[in-house]
Amino acid sequence: MKNIIIATIVIVLLGVGVYFLTQKSPNTKNLEDNSGITYNADGSIRTTPQDPNSGTETTPEVKTETLLGKSVNNNDITAYHYGVGNTELLFVGGIHGGYSPNTALLAYEMMDYLKENPQVIPTNIKVTIIPTMNPDGLEKVTGKVGVFEISDVNTSTTVQTSGRFNANNVDLSRNFDCDWNANAMWQNKAVSGGTAVFSEPESVAVRNYVEASNPSAVVVWYSAEGKVYASKCGSVVSSATTTLTNSFSKASGYGAGQNFNAYKVTGDFVSWLAKKEIPAISVLLTNHKDTEWSKNKLGMEAMFALYATQ
């Protein structure tokens, strides 16, 4: 009888011990609860990703590109990022597709340079480049989407002119919200500004990115005149845009203009940027073939100096 009592007491004590050993401390959270929030072992919220293989925390990956949207023909419109600062400088090429293929080639040249020389970007600056805003127009002329060679460009003037427009035959630089008109002009020709403001997926994609990121300054490349023009929506050019225009012009050697008055322009991209109070300039390359990288590199460096302290 005595042995039975002793055995019973031992069993009870073992059961109690097992119970307490298997219970979690009331001050310790599960490493992950149903909300998807991850916790550290001490119960604090984990804000830095953890490498599941090593058990060590890792630095969040820097985003190097953003898919902005798709063109009419379902081609990607992509922005590429260089540097990690909070002051964003945006450069846009290929808005007129195959009509101005050198603007896209210039963008790719700048991308290669920044990838190989990241140290030239001031620490407070992030450079974003959209090399081809109108991929469908470029494809009409080069037969390619993305990187291409100048030798890929169709030499037919008719084909090159058709490449100015997107697959809906809309001039994308007439589709933005500043003095928009469906019946737009280019030189002495009537062109389509779209069925409505931002009727085209390409302009919508870029608009959405600009409104989300709010860049400090924007350069849009066109051809061909060999000049830098300030942007405005209305009659007044902002002081920040004037400073940007003069800085880029002086460094690059391109002439500077406050007003483009060769013909009436409606729904222009840079004019919409001015309406959004974002300093922006149109840089018109001298011809439709050469990238004039040395000039634009100097202009880019002047922008870095201008915005490095902002």
N, C-alpha and C positions, 0 to 999 in steps of 0.2 A: 504493500500500500504506500509506504514511504517513497519507494522508487517511482511509482506512478505519479505522485505529486511533484517530485523533483523534475521528472521528464516534462510534465505539463508546464511547469514554470519556465523551463528552458525554451520550449516551443513558443510560448507567449513572448518571451524576451527577444527571441530571434525575429519573430513577426514584426514586433514594434521597430526593431532596428532596420529591417528591410524597408518598412514603410517610410521612415524618415530619410533613409538614404536615397530613395527614388523620388522624393518630392523636390521641386525647384524652389530655390530661395524666393521668398515673396518680394525681394527687392531686385530680382533679375528677370528681364523680359526674354521672350523667345527671340532668336536671331532674326526671324522674319515672321510677321503676323499676317493676317488675312488682307490687310490693307495694301500690302506690297512694299511697305516701308521696312528697310533693313536696319537692324540695331547692332551696336557693338556689344561685346561681352559684358560691359558694365551697365548696359541698359540705355546708353545714349544713342541717338539716331546717327547712323552712318551716312555721311555726306560725300565721301570719296569712294569710288568703285573699288572693289576688292578682287584681286586676281584669284579665281577659284582654285588654281593649281598650286600657287605658292602661299596663299593665305596672307599676302601682303597687299597694302593699298597701292593703287596705281593712279597716275595723273590722268585726268579726263582728256580724251583725244581732241585735238584741235581740228575743227571742221575746215577742210580745204576746198570744198566745192558744194554748191547748192543747185539743185534742179529747180529752176524757176517755174517751168511749165512746158507746154508742148505747142508747136506751131500748127497751122492749119493742116499740114501734111503729117502731123504727129512726130516731127523731129524735135529733139531736146533743145531747150534753151537753158544754158547752164552758166552760172557765175562761179568764178574761181577766186579763192582768197589767199592772200599773202600777208604775213604779219599778224599780230594778235592785239594791236592797240584798240582803243575805243573810238578813235577818230578815223572814220572810214572815208576813203577817197575812191570814187567809182569811175571806171573807164569803160566806155561802150563802143564796140566796133560793129560793123556789118549791119547797121540799121537799114541800109539800102542794098543789102545782099550782094548779088553779082555785078551790080552797076558800079559799086565801089569796093571791089574785092581787096584792095590794098589796105583798107581800114581793118578788115579782119586779120590779114597777115601781120599788120602792125601790132594788133592785140596779142597774137600768138608770140610775136617776137618779144614783146614786153613780158609776157608770161615766162618764157624761157629765161630771160635775163633775171627776173626776180627769183625764180626757182634756184638758179645757179648762184645768185648773190643776195641772199636774204638779209645780210648784214647792212645793206644800204637803206633798208626801211627803218625809219625812226621807231623807237619802242612804243610810242603812243599811237602809231598809225597802223591801220589795216587797209591794204589795197585790195579792191575787188574789181575783177575784169570780166565783162561779158563780151567774149570775142565775136559772137555772131548772134545779133538780135533777130535777124531775118534769115534763118537757115534755109527756108524754101526758096527764097530769091537767090541765095548763093548757089544752091543745088541746080537751079535752072541753067546757070552759066558754067559751073565747074564740074557738074556731075557728081559732086561729093558733098557730104555733110561733115563738118569738123575740119581738121587740118588738111590743107591742100597746098599745092605749089602754084606759082604764078603761071607756069606753063599749062596748068589745067584749065585756065580761063579761055572760054570760047572767044575767038577774035571777031565774031560777027557783031557789029554795032547794034543790030536789031535784037539779038539774043541778050547782049549786055544790058540794053535798056529795059528789056522785060524783067531782068533780074533785080531791078530797083524795087519791084513790088512783091508783095507776098502772094501766096497761092490764090487768094481772093482778088488779086489785082488791086490791092489797096496800098497806097504809100503810107508806111507805118509812121513816118514823121509828119503826117497830116491827120493822125488819129487820136491826138492827145487833147486834153481839156484846157485849151487857151485859144479863144477866137476860132473854135472848130467850125468847119463847114464841109458838108458832104461833097460839094463841088469845089475842090481845091485846085491850086495851080502849081505847076512846076515849070520854070522858065516861061515859055509862051504856050504851054500845053495844059489842057484840062486833065486832072487826075482825080482818082477817087480818094476821099478822106474817110471812107467807110460809111456804113449805114447809120452809125451813131458814134458818139464819143466812146472810145475804148470798145469798139465793136470787134476788134481783132484779138485773138488769143495771145499774140506776141506782145502787144502793147499792154494788155491786162497783166501778163506775167511780170513785165518789168515794173509797171505801176505798183503792183502788190509788193514787190521786193523793196522798191524805194520807200514806200509808205511804212513798211515794217522796219527797215534799217535806218532810215533818215540819215543818209550820208552827209558829210560836211561839205563836200564839193564833188562835182561831176564834170567829166570831159566826155563829149560825144564826138567821134571822128566821122567826118564826111569827106567827099572830094567832088570838085577839085577847084581850088583857087589859091591856096597857099596863104591862108589868113586865119586869124582867131577872132571870133565874134562873141561879144557878151550876150547874155540872155536877158529877156524881159518879157513880161506879160502886161501890156499897157505901155505907158510912155516913159517910165522911169527904170533905169538900171540901178540895182542896189550897189551900195559902196563896196560890199564884200565881193560881188561879182566883178566890179570894176578893178579891184585889187587883183583878183585871180586872173582876169584877162590880161592886164598889163604885166603881171609877173610871168605868165606863160609866154607871152609875146616877146618880152625882152630876152628871156633865156633861150628861146627856140630860134629866134630870128624871123618868125612869121610876123607880118603886119597885124595890127590890132584895129578892130572896128567895133563901135558901139551900136551900130544899126546895120542890119542887112536890108538893103532897100532896092536890090536889083529887080525884085518883083514881090508881090504880096504873098506872104506865107501865113497859112492858118493851121491850127492844130499841131504846132511844132512841139517836139519832145522837150527841147531845152526851154522853150517858153513856158511849158507846163511846170518844169522844175522851178523856174523863176516864180511862178504863181504859188508854188509850195514853199517859197522863200529859201530855196536851196541854191547856193551859188553854182552856176553852171556855164560852161563855154562850149561853143562849136569850134572844133579845130578842123579846118578844111585843108586836106593835103593838096599838094601842088598839081598832081595828076592822078590818074586812075590805076597806076601801075606801081610806083615806088612807095615804100613804107616811110621813108625819111626818118628812120629810127634815130639817127644821131640828133636831129632837131627835137624829136619828141622825148628822147631820153633827157635832154637838157630841160625841157618843159616839165617833165615829171619830177626831176630833181629840184626844180624851183618850187614846185608844189610841196614837196617834202619839207623844204626849208620853211615855207610859208605856214604850214600847218603843224610843224613839229612841236611848237610851243603852245598849241591850242588844245 
